[in-house]
Amino acid sequence: METQTNAVETQADATKLKRVFGLPTLIIYGVGDILGAGIYAVVGKIAGLSGTLVWASFLVAMVVAALTALSYAELGSRIPQSGGVACFVNRAFRTDWLSVLVGWLMFCTCLVSMATLSKAFAGYLNAFIPVIPDWFIILALFSVLAFVNFRGMQESSALNIFCTTLEVSGLLIVVLVSVLFLLGNGATAQALPIASAPSGQTVGWLAVVQGAALAFYAFVGFEDIVNVAEEVKNPERNLPRAILLALAIAGGVYILVSWLAVQVISPSELAASNAPLLDVVRQAQPNFPSVIFTVIALFAVLNTALLNFITASRLLYGMAREGLLPAWLGKLHRSRQTPYRTLIVILPIAIFLALSGTLQFLAGTTATLILAMFCLVNLSLLIIKRREPRSNGFRVPLPIPALALLLNLILVAFASRESHILALAFVGIGVLLIGIQSAVKKQRSHSL
């Protein structure tokens, strides 16, 4: 009898993920996820909106992200499963189609983000080697990403660790050279206008919020901590702390880097630059080897684009396995065991978006899609808290998710009209696919 019990326990353990993440490891994982290519790509465009108050746009975005992070923290402690937003929405609304739509929007977010990052990659490479056309760089980048994705997760993970280290070192270089510049040119730096835009007009808070809607793109990643909930030791305690601490660390770095950037060069120069942080380094320390920072920036962008590519291919594979998309897409490569057929769908769409849209438009659309999903997260917590009150575990006051929902909606409203149109188009396509799937299932059930 005892042997049978042990066998059952062993079998149950075999279906569970091993809990390997402690609090310090989880914080590092979260910071690595957030501190990506976002600031390398969009800091110049944000400066074009909010001028010398670019740091305030990052601060507003961080506050909105922190409120949503609190909602994630409670949901993660209530539902410690590796399903993320889809699990939260399913628990709150108890409808499968909405969870599927969330998965589709996550896939679309990855696609648009990949296109955004390819534009940033082309900008940094062109700043160093201007003779290479953007379209060639974008095609070459996606070819490399597709090859690494095809090879498998082992190669992808090794590249990810290497690139994350470079990302952080690049931001540290910006901070160091900018501080040295300010120490040596204090009078020049202090002569910059306190709150001016590239047009020379005084920046108002509306412009700061508009910049925050774009800056939110740089904070994407904290929600991924919830996806490893089943691998976290004491998730009820460690998940909330790790999410908030990782966000605070990354947000502090972003605010510092963006403030230093507009002390070194003007917002108009940042806004016009295709490689904003490279221009900051060049202005602050002309003797610093540009090639070093260029390579760092390129790997930073490459890393985040790779992560988006991997996520997109796995989401598409999952949707195919669930019957939302043709089953043909759900086949794995015989030897590599990777969803290689998804590349045929992802590559042309991502390339089309990259070649047809501007960096600011693509980043804004990515942020809009993410903010829309975060609205669902906060709404889910409001519903769950009302339906399932609890007296233990991590809890946030009811006004927190309500305020987070409101602020997310405000940032969505401040996104560009073009970003709204593309985001709504993705939603429409998702609803259409779900409708087709439902109709096919009904037809099959009637024919049986």
N, C-alpha and C positions, 0 to 999 in steps of 0.2 A: 504493500500500500504506500509506504514511504517512498519507494522507488518510483511509483507512478506519479506521486505528487511532485517529486523533484523533476521528473521528466516533463510534466505539464508546465512547471515554473520555468524550466530551461527553454521550452518551446515558446512560451510567452515572451521571455527575454529576447529571444532571437528575432521577434517581430518589432522590437523597440530599438530606437536609436540610442547609442551609448551617450551618456551625459558627460561631456568632456569640457564644456565651457564654464570656467569660473568667472567671477566678476572682472578681474583685470584683463583676462583673455577676451572676454566679450566686449569690453570697452575698446580694446585695440582693434577688434574686428569691426566694430561700429565706426570708429574714427577712420579706418581704412576705407570703408564703404562710402562715407560722406565726403572725405577729403579727396575728391576725384578731379576730373578735368573741368568741372563746372566753372570754377573761378578763372582758370586759364582761358576759357572760351568766352565768357560773357561779361567780365568785369569792365571791358571797354564800352560795350553797348549799354550797360547800366549807367556808367559815367555820362553817356550821352543823354540819358533821361534825367538823372538826378544830380548831375554836376559834381561839385565838391562834397555833396552830401551822399555820395555813393555808399559810404560806410553805413549811413542811416538806413538805406534801402536793405542792406544785408542784415542790419539789426532788426528791422521790422519783419523781414522774412524769417529770421531766426525765432522771433517771439511767436509768430504764427505756427512755425514748425514745432516749437516747444509745446504749445498747447495741444496740437494734434499728437505729439509724442506722448503726452500724458494719457490721451485716449488710447493710443496704441499700448501703453504700459498696462493700463487696467485690462484691456481686451486680451493682451498677451498673457496676463496672469490668470484671467478667467478661462481662456481657451488656449492653453499652451500646446498648440499643434503647429506643424510646419506647413500651414496652408495660407497664412497671412490674411489679406483683405477678403479673399473669397470665402474663407471660413467664417469671418466676422459677419459678413453680409448674409451668408446662408443662415447663421444662427439667429440674426435679428429679423430678417424678412421671411425666412422659411420658404424661399422660392429658389429653385435651381437656376432658372433662366437669368436672374439678376447676378448670381455668382458667376455664371458662364460669361455674361457681359463684362463683368469686372476683369476676368481672365483675358478676354479679347482686348479690352482697353489697356491692360498691362502690356500685351504684345505690341499694340500700336504705339504705346509710349516708348518702348525699346526701339522700334523702327525709327521714329522721329528723332530720338536722342542719338542714335547711330548717325543719322544724316547730319545732325547738328555738329557732332564731334568730327565728322569727316571734313566739314567746312573749317573748323578750328585747326585741324591737322594741316590742311592745305595752306591756311593762313600763316602758321608758324614756319612751315617748310619754305613757303614762297618768300618769307621775310629774309631767309638765309640764302636760298637759291631761287631767285626770281624768274629764271628762264623756264621753269617747268610749269606747264599750264595746270590750272585747278582740276580740270576734268580728268587728266591723266593721274594726278595724285590721288583723287577720290577713287578711281577704278583700281589703282594699285593697292591702296589701303584695304578696300573691301576684299580684294583677292587674297591678301595676306590673312585677313581675319577669317575668311571662309576656310582657308587651308588649315589654320590653327584649330578652328572649331571642328573641322572634319577629323583631324588627328586625334582629338579626344581631350578629356578633362585633365589628365595628368600633365600634358604639355601646357594646357591653358592655365592651370593652377600655378605652375612654376613661373610662367610669364607674369601672372597677376601679382605674385609676391615681389618679384623684381621691380615691376612698374610702380607698385604702391610705395616702395622705398624711395624711388626716384621722384614721385609726386611730392612727397613730404620734403625731400631735400631741395626741390625747386622752390617751394614756398619759403623755406628757410633762407635760401639765397636772396630772394626778393626782400625779405625783412632785413637781412644783414646789410646788403648794399644800400638799401634805402635809409637805414639808420645812420650809416657812415656818411651818406650824402647830406642828411639833415644836420649832422654834427659839424660837417665842414662848410655847409652853406645855409646856416640857420636864418640869416637875414633874408635870403632869397626865398626860402621856403615859407617863411612867415608872411611874406608879401602877397601870397596868393589870396584871392577873395575867399571870404568865409563860406558863402553858400551861393555859388554861381553855376550856371549851366553853360554848355559850349556856346550858346547863342549870346552869352553875356548877361542874360536876364537873371533876376533873383529866383532861386529855386523855392517853390512852395511845397507843402506837404503832399499835395496831390501828385507832384512829380516824384517825390520820394516813394509813395505807395506804388506808382506805376513802375518804378525801378524795382521795388520789392517783388512785384508779380513776376518779373524776369529773374531776379536774384534767387527766387525759390528753387530754380533749376539747380543751383549749386548745392542745395541741401538734400537732394534726393539721396537716399541710401540708409537713413536711420531706420526706416520701416523694415529693412531687410533683416534686422536683428531678430524680429519676431519670427522670421522664417526658419530660424534654427532653434526655436523654443524647446523642441523635444530633445535637444542636445545640451541644454543648459542645466547646471546644477542649481537646485533651489530656484526655479524660474519665477515663482511668486515674488521673491525678494530681489533677485539679481536682474531680471529683465527691465523693470522700471528704472532702476539706478543706471544700468548700462546705457539705455536709450538716452536718458537725460544728460548724463555725463559726456557721452560721445558727441551729442549735439552741442553741448556747451563748449567743448574743446574745439571742435571744427568751426563753430560759429565765431569763437574768439579769434581764431586764425584768420578767417575770412574778413572780419571787421578790421583787424590790424593791417592785413595786406592791402585791402581796398583803400584804407585811410592813407597809408604810406604812398600808394600809387599816385594819388592826386596831389600829394605834397611834392612829388618828384617831377611829374609832367602834368600839363593842363588836361582837364576833362575833354576838351575838343580833340586833343592829340590822341588820348586814349580811345575816344569814340571812333576816330577815323582809322585806328590801327587794326590790322588783321592779326597782329601778334602783340597784344597790349603789355603783357608782363615782360616780354623780351625787350620792348622799348623802354620800360621802366629800368630794367637792369642796364641797358646801354647808356641811358641818360645818367643814372646814378653813378655807375663805375665804367667809364668808357674803355678802361684797360681790361675789364673782365672778359674772358674769352666767350664771345657770343655763341660759338658752336656748342659749348658745354650746356648752356641754358636751353638752347634750341633742341638739343637731343633730349634733355630732361622733359621739356614741354611736350615733345612729340611722343615720348613713351607714356607720359601721363595721360594724354588724349587717347593713345592706342589702348591702354589698359582699360579705361572706362568703356570705350567702344567695343572692346572684346567681351567685357562682362555683359553689355547690352545684347551683343550678338548671341552669346551663349544662352542668356535668359530667353530671348526671342525664339530661338530654335527649339528650346525645351517646351516653351508655352505652346508653340505651334504643334509640336509633336504630341503634347498632352491633349490638345483640342481634337487632333485627328484620332487619337485613341478613344476619346469620349464620343466620337461620331459627329462632332460639330463640323469637321472638315473631312474631305475624302480620306479614306483609310490608307490610301497609297502614301500619304505623307507620314504615316505612323510607322513606316518600316525602317529598321536599323540596318546599317552597313554590316555585312557578314563578319569582317575581320575587326573593324574599328569599334563596332557597337555604338555608333553615333548616328543621330537622326539626319543623315546627309541629304535626304530629299527636301528637307525644309529649306535648305540653302537656295534651292531653285525658286522658291517663293520670296524669301527674304531679300536676296541680292538685288533683283530688278526694282523692287519697291523702294528699298533704301537708296539705291543709286539715283532713281528718278527724283525722290524727295531732295537729295543732296544737290543735284544739278539744277533743280527748278526753284529752290527756295533760298532765302538769305539766312545767315546765321541767326539773326535776331528773331526772325519769323519762326524758324524751326525750334529754337530754344523756348520761345514764348508758347508755342503749341505744346511742347513737352511739358512745360510747367502747368499749362491749363489742364491737360489730361490728368496730371498727377493731383492737382488741387481738386478736380472733380471727384477723383477716387477718395481723396481724404475727406471730402464732404460726406461721402457714403460711410466712411469709417466713423466719423463723429456722430452721424445720425444713427448708425448701428449701436453705438454705445448708449445713446439716449434711450433707444428702444429697449435694449437689454437691461439697463439699470432699472427702468420702470417695471419691466416684466419679471426680472429675476433679482430682487434686492439681496444683498449679501452683507454679512457682518464681519467677515474676516478677509484676509488678503489685501492686496493693494487696491485702494479706492481713490477716486478723485471726486470732488464736489460736482453736483449736477451742472452748475453754471460753466464749468470748464469745457466740456464737449459742446455745450450750446454756444459759447463764445468762439470756440475754435471753428465751429461750423459757419458762424456768421463771418468771421475774418477770412476764412477760405473762400467763401462766396464773394466777398469784396475784392479779393485779389483776382479771382476769376473775371470779375466785371472789369477790372483794369487791364486785362490782357487785350491785345490788338484784335480788331474785327476779323482780320484774316485768320488769326489763331483760333478764334471762336468758330469760324466756318469750317476749317479743317477738322477741328475736334468734333464738331457735330456730325461731319461726314463720316468719321470713324465710328461714332455711336450708331449712326443710321445703318452702316454696313454690318455692324455687330448684331443689331436687332434683326436685320434681314436674314443673316446667317442662322440665327436662333430660330426664326420663323420657318425657314426652309427645313431645318433639322426636325422641328416639331411636326411639320407636315409629313415629312418622310416617315417618321416613326409611327404616326397615325395610320398612314397608308399601309405600312407593313403589318401593323396589328390587325387591320381590317382584312388583309389578304390571308392571314393565318386561320 
